């Protein structure tokens, strides 16, 4: 007979209970399996490198907040030296401060990159754990908003520097937003060189760069509003290591300062921060309209995910219910609930209040099942009665157990734990395994009853900060060893129980502890305590240091990824707003026409404003390269004529001819503009044909 005891359907199950045995199966969307195969191996890799206790990705949410605080602190220093009237020069002065300014700027940038990684990983972790729908919808939506705000804030920060990277990002954003009708003309002229960059533009970016992160504090509060005992700051060792590691990277490999932005030069190949500019190749291949639709589509998909990335309705777990007649009013379930879904409601008869579950907040985690000494509350899949039936089936089906055998209880949500235990028990006849859902849902009565049938119970839980129910491992530890109600009976020898919190990647450590525990159970009379060997700290420090160095190098490399192509040609840019091209046609009215009009409207002359359609033609060396009809914008067609065209030209001397005249040649009064000139074109240079408002003519600017 196999020693792995799977729950089987029970005919004696009470009506209304969905018996799952000790195994609690949390339904998840089918698409989650793809992400699981991607994320779990990464988690296990870092478990081996850092130990699961200190795996930074299990604390990705709090780590992101800690890094954001580091960004705030470094940003305050940079703000003191920033000048909106001379943005690039002020950053250059900072870069020249070898002892503090240079690495402070780099730390600000690298911490932002690391924060983006932590936020994205936090989102992926929430998806594979099924924390994206139902009562967690608000947390998911606020998390997406936080990511968008972080992205926009970083974008404005790079534009503030006004180097070539800032120029590329600003022009990409302007190009995308040009598809919005009321922004088309203004954005088309903003970065074509026809106007110098005003201090007001950089002040606006500075304002957004400061205000948006401050607004993130409120969104963070909303993000954690439905969590009990929410934690914002990571463990001190993790925060110190992350901060010092980023500081070392900032000192040894400072962030680069690229050449100053030049609107008359094509950027070419530019080193950009991949974490916030990875989308550039995609959007550059799309038209402005499709670029905006693409970005809006991604945002809509992210915000709507809780309504379509969720399991089928018939597979969703039912929320907890409370038996008010059995409730003694102790309030322990309300205190233990990680999501504040349980409140204590007064009774009409004057007795102690009873528990009441808010289904809109309950996530069916089952923690309350193990909180009640009277088994009066819990979701159907893990309520006390269901756990008792599962234990009975387990006892009826296992091989005879002696007082030296060990039952290994493990969490089914710990990926790979079952596979490792199967291999272990194939070589050890004195071990039985008991699969369960989150170990925080296992009632201490079940633990006590297991101890009556064997020599010891070895509990293998998930890593503390990767527990599906947030606090399951911690709560079982408190109930078993620290007298938190409902605690294990005093009559139980606590040496016969051990709780280990490891991931499946640390199976070697688990089995070393299990070997030690088995030996101790056989020799309880000779041991005052059963404490397994601890992992080598020296080996852990070496692996952690090497892993941190590799991560830092990766962040530094991705912070300066070359994008773009080296220009081989020059550009003739037609960029201008030409006002005053609306003409007025007047004619004298006949006596009959005047008589037909009301007395107060009789004027001898009638005038009509005409906004003619213009034809823009461009010739290079006598060859027409562009012919395009352009109409006046605005509801009344009274806005200036907007010209925005780029024409690539090979290096060398060329004759340019730009002609702007009405399409209707009969409109003799309509202004006509023409520019003919010879230019020595250089590679990567932009030659702007603009409008001189004083001379009312086209002119060439370089």
C-alpha positions in Angstrom: 0.0 0.0 0.0 1.2 3.5 -0.8 2.1 5.7 2.1 0.6 8.8 0.3 -2.9 9.0 1.5 -5.2 10.9 -0.9 -8.6 12.0 0.3 -11.5 10.1 -1.2 -15.2 11.1 -1.4 -17.1 10.3 1.7 -20.7 9.3 1.7 -21.0 10.5 5.3 -20.1 14.1 4.5 -22.7 16.5 5.9 -25.0 18.1 3.4 -23.7 21.4 1.9 -20.0 20.5 2.6 -17.6 20.1 -0.3 -15.2 17.5 1.1 -11.7 18.0 -0.2 -9.9 16.1 2.5 -6.8 17.6 3.9 -5.8 18.9 0.5 -7.1 22.4 -0.1 -7.3 23.1 -3.8 -7.4 26.8 -4.5 -8.9 27.4 -8.0 -6.9 29.5 -10.3 -7.4 30.7 -13.9 -6.1 28.2 -16.5 -3.7 30.8 -17.9 -2.0 31.0 -14.5 -0.2 27.7 -15.2 2.0 29.4 -17.8 3.1 32.1 -15.4 3.7 29.5 -12.7 6.1 27.6 -14.8 8.0 30.9 -15.3 8.0 32.4 -11.8 8.4 29.3 -9.6 11.8 28.3 -11.0 13.0 31.9 -10.4 11.7 31.8 -6.8 13.5 28.5 -6.3 16.7 29.8 -7.8 16.8 32.7 -5.3 15.8 30.3 -2.5 19.0 28.5 -3.1 21.1 31.7 -3.4 19.6 33.6 -0.4 17.6 31.0 1.5 13.8 31.4 1.4 13.9 33.3 4.7 15.7 36.2 3.0 14.5 35.8 -0.6 13.9 39.4 -1.7 11.2 38.4 -4.2 9.0 37.0 -1.4 9.0 40.6 -0.1 8.7 42.3 -3.5 5.8 44.5 -2.3 7.6 45.8 0.9 10.9 45.9 -1.0 9.3 48.2 -3.6 8.1 50.5 -0.8 11.5 50.6 0.8 13.2 51.3 -2.5 10.7 54.1 -3.2 11.6 55.6 0.2 15.3 55.5 -0.9 14.3 57.3 -4.2 12.5 60.0 -2.2 15.6 60.6 0.0 18.1 60.8 -2.9 15.6 62.9 -4.9 15.6 65.6 -2.1 19.3 66.0 -2.5 19.1 66.2 -6.3 16.2 68.7 -6.1 18.5 71.2 -4.3 20.8 71.5 -7.3 18.3 71.3 -10.2 17.7 74.4 -12.2 14.7 74.5 -14.6 16.3 77.3 -16.6 19.5 75.3 -17.3 18.5 71.6 -16.7 21.3 69.9 -18.5 24.0 72.1 -17.0 22.7 71.6 -13.4 22.8 67.8 -13.9 26.3 68.2 -15.3 27.4 70.0 -12.2 26.0 67.2 -10.1 27.8 64.6 -12.3 31.1 66.5 -11.7 30.6 66.1 -7.9 32.7 62.9 -7.6 32.3 62.5 -3.9 28.5 62.7 -3.5 26.6 64.2 -6.5 27.6 61.6 -9.0 26.7 58.5 -6.9 23.7 60.2 -5.4 22.2 60.6 -8.9 23.2 57.0 -9.8 21.6 55.7 -6.6 18.4 57.6 -7.4 18.3 56.0 -10.8 19.3 52.5 -9.9 16.8 52.4 -6.9 14.0 53.4 -9.3 15.0 50.6 -11.7 15.1 48.1 -8.8 11.7 49.4 -7.6 10.2 48.8 -11.0 11.5 45.2 -11.0 10.0 44.6 -7.5 6.6 46.0 -8.5 6.4 43.9 -11.7 7.4 40.8 -9.8 4.9 41.6 -7.1 2.2 41.7 -9.7 3.3 38.4 -11.2 3.3 36.7 -7.8 -0.2 37.9 -7.2 -1.3 36.4 -10.5 0.1 33.0 -9.9 -1.3 32.9 -6.4 -4.8 33.8 -7.6 -4.9 37.2 -5.8 -6.3 39.2 -8.6 -10.1 39.0 -8.4 -13.0 39.0 -6.0 -12.2 40.8 -2.7 -8.7 41.5 -4.0 -9.9 43.6 -7.0 -9.3 46.9 -5.3 -5.7 45.9 -4.4 -5.1 44.8 -8.0 -6.4 48.0 -9.6 -4.5 50.2 -7.1 -1.4 48.1 -7.8 -1.7 48.7 -11.6 -2.2 52.5 -10.9 1.0 52.5 -8.8 2.9 50.9 -11.6 1.6 53.5 -14.1 2.4 56.4 -11.8 5.9 55.0 -11.2 6.4 54.7 -15.0 5.2 58.3 -15.7 7.3 59.7 -12.8 10.4 58.0 -14.1 9.7 59.2 -17.6 9.4 62.8 -16.5 12.6 62.4 -14.5 14.6 61.4 -17.6 13.1 64.2 -19.6 14.2 66.7 -16.9 17.9 65.8 -17.5 17.4 66.8 -21.1 20.2 64.7 -22.5 19.7 62.6 -25.7 17.8 60.0 -23.7 15.4 62.6 -22.4 15.0 64.0 -25.9 14.1 60.5 -27.3 11.6 59.9 -24.5 10.0 63.4 -24.9 9.7 63.1 -28.6 8.3 59.6 -28.4 5.6 60.8 -25.9 4.8 63.9 -28.0 4.5 61.7 -31.1 2.1 59.4 -29.4 0.0 62.2 -28.0 -0.2 64.0 -31.4 -3.1 61.7 -32.3 -5.2 63.7 -29.7 -6.9 66.4 -31.9 -6.5 69.4 -29.5 -2.9 68.5 -28.8 -1.8 67.9 -32.4 -0.6 71.4 -33.4 1.1 72.2 -30.1 3.0 69.0 -29.7 3.9 69.0 -33.4 5.8 72.3 -32.9 7.1 71.6 -29.4 10.1 69.4 -30.4 10.8 70.3 -34.0 13.2 73.1 -33.2 11.0 76.0 -34.2 10.8 77.2 -30.6 13.4 76.9 -27.9 12.6 74.8 -24.9 11.2 77.0 -22.2 11.8 76.8 -18.5 8.1 76.3 -18.0 8.3 72.9 -19.8 11.0 71.6 -17.4 9.0 73.1 -14.4 6.0 71.1 -15.5 8.1 67.9 -15.6 9.6 68.7 -12.2 6.1 69.3 -10.8 4.9 65.9 -12.1 8.1 64.2 -11.0 7.5 65.3 -7.4 3.7 65.3 -7.1 3.1 61.8 -8.6 5.3 59.9 -6.1 3.7 61.8 -3.3 0.3 60.7 -4.6 1.6 57.1 -4.5 1.5 57.2 -0.7 -2.3 57.5 -0.8 -2.6 54.8 -3.4 -0.4 52.6 -1.3 -2.8 53.1 1.6 -5.7 52.1 -0.7 -3.6 49.1 -1.9 -3.3 47.7 1.6 -6.6 49.0 3.1 -8.3 45.6 3.2 -5.3 43.8 4.8 -5.0 43.3 8.6 -1.6 44.0 10.0 -0.3 45.2 6.7 3.5 45.6 6.5 5.1 48.4 4.3 8.8 48.1 5.1 10.8 45.0 4.5 13.0 43.2 6.9 16.0 45.3 8.0 18.6 42.9 6.7 17.0 42.8 3.3 16.6 46.6 3.2 20.2 47.2 4.4 21.6 44.7 1.9 19.6 46.2 -1.0 20.5 49.7 -0.1 24.2 49.0 0.4 24.4 46.9 -2.8 22.8 49.7 -4.9 25.1 52.2 -3.2 28.1 50.1 -4.2 26.9 49.9 -7.8 26.4 53.7 -7.8 29.9 54.3 -6.7 31.7 51.7 -8.8 29.5 52.1 -12.0 27.9 55.5 -12.0 24.9 56.2 -14.2 26.0 57.9 -17.4 25.2 61.4 -18.5 24.6 61.5 -22.3 25.3 64.5 -24.5 22.9 67.4 -24.2 19.7 67.2 -26.3 19.9 69.0 -29.6 16.7 69.4 -31.6 18.7 70.0 -34.8 20.5 66.6 -34.5 19.1 63.1 -35.0 19.7 61.2 -31.7 20.9 58.1 -33.4 22.1 55.3 -31.1 21.2 56.2 -27.5 21.8 54.4 -24.3 18.4 54.3 -22.6 17.1 52.8 -19.4 15.5 49.6 -20.6 13.3 49.3 -17.5 11.4 52.4 -18.6 12.1 52.6 -22.3 11.7 49.0 -23.4 8.6 50.0 -25.3 10.4 52.4 -27.6 11.1 49.9 -30.5 7.4 48.8 -30.5 5.9 52.3 -30.5 8.4 53.7 -33.0 7.1 51.1 -35.5 3.5 52.2 -35.1 1.7 55.4 -36.2 0.9 58.0 -33.5 -2.7 56.9 -33.5 -1.9 53.2 -33.1 0.8 54.0 -30.5 -1.8 55.7 -28.3 -4.3 52.9 -28.8 -1.7 50.3 -28.0 -0.8 52.0 -24.7 -4.5 52.6 -23.8 -5.2 49.0 -24.7 -2.5 47.7 -22.3 -3.8 49.9 -19.5 -7.4 48.7 -20.1 -6.3 45.1 -20.1 -4.4 45.5 -16.8 -7.3 47.3 -15.0 -9.9 44.9 -16.3 -8.0 41.8 -15.4 -9.9 41.0 -12.2 -13.0 40.4 -14.3 -11.6 38.1 -16.9 -8.5 36.5 -15.3 -10.3 34.4 -12.7 -11.4 30.8 -12.3 -14.8 29.6 -13.5 -17.6 30.5 -11.2 -18.5 26.9 -10.4 -15.0 26.2 -9.2 -14.6 29.2 -6.9 -14.4 28.5 -3.2 -17.2 29.5 -0.9 -16.6 32.2 1.7 -16.6 31.3 5.4 -19.8 30.9 7.4 -20.3 31.2 11.2 -22.5 29.0 13.4 -23.8 31.7 15.7 -25.3 29.1 18.1 -21.9 27.5 18.7 -19.9 30.7 18.8 -18.7 31.6 22.3 -17.7 35.1 21.4 -14.0 34.8 22.1 -13.2 36.9 19.0 -10.1 34.9 18.1 -11.3 34.4 14.5 -11.7 38.1 14.1 -8.2 38.7 15.5 -6.6 36.1 13.2 -8.3 37.0 9.9 -5.7 38.4 7.6 -8.3 40.3 5.6 -10.5 41.9 8.3 -13.5 40.0 7.0 -14.8 38.9 10.4 -16.4 41.2 12.9 -18.0 40.6 16.3 -21.7 41.4 16.4 -23.7 42.0 19.6 -26.5 39.5 20.5 -30.0 40.4 21.4 -30.0 38.2 24.5 -27.1 40.0 26.2 -24.5 37.2 25.7 -21.1 37.7 24.3 -21.1 38.9 20.7 -21.0 36.4 17.9 -18.8 36.3 14.8 -20.1 37.5 11.5 -18.4 37.1 8.1 -18.5 39.7 5.4 -18.6 37.7 2.1 -17.4 40.8 0.2 -14.1 40.7 2.1 -13.6 37.0 2.7 -11.1 35.3 0.4 -11.9 31.8 1.6 -8.4 31.3 3.0 -9.6 29.1 5.9 -7.4 30.7 8.6 -10.5 31.2 10.8 -11.2 27.4 10.7 -8.2 26.9 12.9 -8.9 29.9 15.1 -12.1 28.6 16.7 -11.8 26.2 19.6 -15.4 25.1 19.0 -15.1 24.6 15.2 -17.9 27.1 14.7 -16.5 29.0 11.7 -14.8 28.5 8.4 -15.3 27.9 4.7 -16.8 24.6 3.6 -13.5 23.2 2.2 -11.6 23.6 5.6 -14.2 23.9 8.3 -13.6 21.8 11.4 -16.0 19.0 10.4 -14.3 18.7 7.0 -10.9 18.4 8.6 -12.2 15.8 11.1 -13.6 13.6 8.3 -10.4 13.9 6.3 -8.4 12.8 9.3 -10.7 9.9 9.8 -10.2 8.7 6.3 -6.5 9.1 6.7 -6.4 7.0 9.8 -8.6 4.3 8.2 -6.4 3.9 5.2 -2.8 4.2 6.4 -0.6 1.3 7.4 -0.3 0.6 11.1 1.8 3.4 12.7 4.1 2.8 15.7 5.1 5.3 18.4 8.4 5.9 16.6 6.9 6.7 13.2 6.7 10.2 11.9 3.8 11.9 10.0 5.0 14.6 7.7 2.4 17.3 7.2 3.0 19.5 4.1 1.3 22.4 2.4 0.0 21.5 -1.1 0.6 25.2 -2.1 4.3 24.8 -1.7 5.4 24.0 -5.3 7.4 20.8 -5.5 7.0 19.8 -1.8 4.9 16.7 -2.6 7.4 15.5 -5.3 10.3 15.8 -2.8 8.5 14.0 0.0 7.5 11.2 -2.4 11.1 10.5 -3.1 12.0 10.6 0.5 9.4 8.2 1.8 10.3 5.7 -0.9 13.5 5.2 1.1 12.1 5.5 4.7 9.4 3.2 5.9 8.8 5.1 9.1 7.4 8.2 7.5 3.8 8.9 6.4 2.7 12.0 4.6 -0.4 14.0 5.2 -1.2 16.6 2.5 -3.2 19.7 3.6 -4.0 23.1 2.4 -2.3 26.1 4.1 -0.9 24.8 7.4 -2.4 27.8 9.0 -5.8 26.3 8.4 -5.0 23.1 10.2 -6.7 23.0 13.6 -4.6 22.2 16.7 -7.1 19.4 17.5 -6.1 17.7 14.2 -2.4 18.1 15.2 -3.1 16.6 18.6 -5.0 13.6 17.2 -2.2 12.9 14.7 0.2 12.8 17.7 -1.9 10.1 19.3 -1.2 7.8 16.4 2.5 8.3 15.9 5.8 9.3 17.5 6.1 12.8 16.1 4.6 15.3 13.5 6.9 17.1 11.1 5.2 20.1 9.6 6.6 21.5 6.4 5.2 24.9 5.6 5.8 27.4 2.8 8.4 30.1 3.2 7.0 32.6 5.8 6.6 35.5 3.3 5.4 33.3 0.5 2.4 31.8 2.4 -0.8 31.8 0.4 -2.8 33.1 3.3 -0.1 35.6 4.4 0.2 34.4 8.0 -0.5 30.7 8.0 3.0 29.6 9.1 3.3 32.3 11.8 -0.2 31.5 13.2 0.5 27.7 13.5 3.8 28.4 15.1 2.1 30.7 17.7 -0.7 28.1 18.4 1.7 25.2 18.7 4.6 26.7 20.7 3.5 30.1 22.1 0.1 29.4 23.6 -2.0 31.5 21.1 -5.6 30.2 21.3 -6.5 27.6 20.3 -3.1 26.2 21.5 -1.8 22.7 21.6 -2.6 21.0 24.9 0.0 21.3 27.7 0.0 17.5 27.9 1.6 17.2 24.5 5.4 16.9 24.5 6.3 19.8 22.2 9.5 18.0 21.3 7.3 15.7 19.2 6.3 18.5 16.9 8.5 20.6 14.7 7.6 23.3 12.2 9.9 24.0 9.2 9.4 26.8 6.8 11.3 26.1 3.6 10.6 26.0 -0.1 10.9 22.9 -2.2 14.3 24.3 -3.5 15.6 23.7 0.0 14.6 20.1 0.1 18.1 19.1 1.2 17.8 21.2 4.3 14.2 19.9 5.0 15.3 16.2 4.8 18.4 16.9 7.0 16.0 18.3 9.6 13.6 15.4 9.0 16.4 12.9 9.5 17.4 14.6 12.7 13.8 14.8 13.9 13.2 11.1 13.3 16.3 10.2 15.3 15.1 12.5 18.1 11.7 10.9 18.2 13.2 7.5 18.7 15.4 8.8 21.5 13.2 11.3 23.3 14.4 10.1 26.7 18.0 11.0 25.8 17.4 14.4 24.3 16.2 17.6 26.0 15.3 19.1 22.7 15.3 18.2 19.0 17.1 20.9 17.0 18.3 20.1 13.6 21.5 21.4 12.1 21.5 24.9 10.7 22.7 25.8 7.1 26.2 27.0 6.9 26.3 30.8 7.2 29.6 31.2 5.4 28.4 29.3 2.3 25.1 31.4 2.4 27.0 34.6 2.6 29.2 33.7 -0.4 26.2 32.6 -2.5 24.2 35.7 -1.5 27.1 38.0 -2.3 27.7 36.5 -5.8 24.0 36.5 -6.5 23.7 40.2 -5.5 26.7 41.1 -7.6 25.1 39.4 -10.6 21.8 41.2 -10.0 23.6 44.5 -9.7 25.5 44.0 -12.9 22.2 43.1 -14.7 20.5 46.3 -13.4 23.5 48.4 -14.4 23.6 46.8 -17.9 19.8 47.2 -18.5 20.0 50.8 -17.3 22.1 51.6 -20.4 20.9 49.6 -23.3 21.8 51.0 -26.8 18.7 51.6 -28.9 18.2 53.3 -32.3 20.3 53.3 -35.5 23.3 55.4 -36.6 21.9 58.1 -39.0 23.3 57.9 -42.5 21.3 60.9 -43.9 20.3 64.4 -43.0 16.7 65.6 -42.6 14.8 68.5 -44.2 12.1 69.3 -41.7 9.1 71.4 -42.7 7.9 72.5 -39.3 5.9 75.7 -38.9 2.6 77.2 -37.9 1.6 79.8 -40.5 -1.1 82.2 -39.4 -3.2 84.7 -41.3 -4.0 82.6 -44.4 -7.7 83.1 -44.1 -8.9 85.6 -46.7 -12.0 87.7 -47.1 -14.0 88.0 -50.3 -16.3 91.0 -50.6 -19.0 92.1 -53.2 -21.5 94.9 -53.6 -25.2 93.9 -53.2 -27.7 94.9 -55.8 -30.8 97.1 -54.9 -33.0 94.0 -55.2 -30.8 92.1 -52.7 -30.8 95.0 -50.2 -34.6 95.2 -50.4 -35.0 91.6 -49.6 -33.0 92.0 -46.4 -34.4 93.2 -43.0 -33.9 96.9 -42.5 -31.2 96.5 -39.7 -29.2 94.1 -41.9 -29.0 96.2 -45.0 -25.3 96.8 -45.8 -24.1 97.7 -49.2 -21.2 95.2 -49.1 -21.3 91.5 -48.1 -18.0 89.8 -47.1 -17.2 86.1 -46.6 -14.2 84.6 -44.9 -12.6 81.8 -46.8 -10.0 79.3 -45.3 -8.5 77.9 -48.5 -6.9 74.4 -48.7 -3.2 74.9 -49.4 -0.8 72.6 -51.3 2.6 72.1 -49.9 5.2 71.0 -52.4 8.9 70.3 -51.8 11.6 69.7 -54.4 15.1 68.6 -53.9 17.5 69.3 -56.8 14.5 70.0 -59.0 12.8 66.6 -58.2 9.5 66.8 -56.4 9.6 64.7 -53.2 6.5 65.9 -51.5 3.1 67.2 -52.5 0.4 67.3 -49.8 -2.8 69.2 -49.3 -3.1 70.9 -45.9 -6.3 72.3 -44.4 -6.8 74.8 -41.7 -7.6 73.2 -38.3 -10.4 74.2 -35.9 -14.1 74.1 -35.9 -14.4 77.3 -37.9 -11.2 76.5 -39.9 -9.6 79.6 -38.4 -6.5 78.1 -36.7 -3.0 78.5 -38.2 -1.9 76.2 -41.0 0.3 73.5 -39.3 3.2 72.1 -41.3 5.0 69.0 -40.0 6.9 66.9 -42.5 10.3 65.2 -42.4 12.2 64.4 -45.6 15.4 62.4 -45.5 18.2 63.7 -47.7 21.6 62.2 -48.6 24.7 64.1 -47.4 26.1 66.7 -49.9 25.1 70.0 -51.5 21.4 70.2 -52.5 18.9 72.7 -53.8 15.7 72.9 -51.8 12.5 74.5 -53.0 9.5 74.7 -50.7 6.3 76.1 -52.1 3.0 76.8 -50.2 0.1 78.1 -52.3 -3.7 77.7 -52.4 -5.0 74.6 -54.1 -7.6 76.8 -55.8 -5.6 79.1 -58.2 -8.5 81.4 -58.6 -8.0 82.8 -55.0 -5.7 85.6 -56.0 -5.8 87.3 -52.6 -4.6 84.2 -50.7 -1.0 84.5 -49.6 1.7 82.4 -51.3 5.0 81.4 -49.6 8.1 80.1 -51.3 11.6 79.3 -50.2 14.5 78.3 -52.5 18.0 77.8 -51.1 21.1 75.7 -51.4 22.3 73.7 -48.3 25.3 71.5 -47.6 23.6 68.6 -45.9 25.6 66.8 -43.2 24.8 63.3 -41.9 22.4 63.3 -38.8 21.8 67.0 -39.0 18.2 68.5 -39.2 17.5 71.6 -41.4 14.3 73.3 -40.3 12.1 75.3 -42.7 10.2 77.6 -40.3 8.0 80.7 -40.5 9.3 84.2 -39.7 6.4 86.0 -38.2 8.0 89.4 -38.7 8.9 89.0 -42.3 5.9 86.7 -43.0 8.0 84.4 -45.0 9.6 80.9 -44.8 13.2 80.7 -43.6 15.8 78.0 -43.1 17.1 77.4 -39.6 20.1 75.2 -38.7 
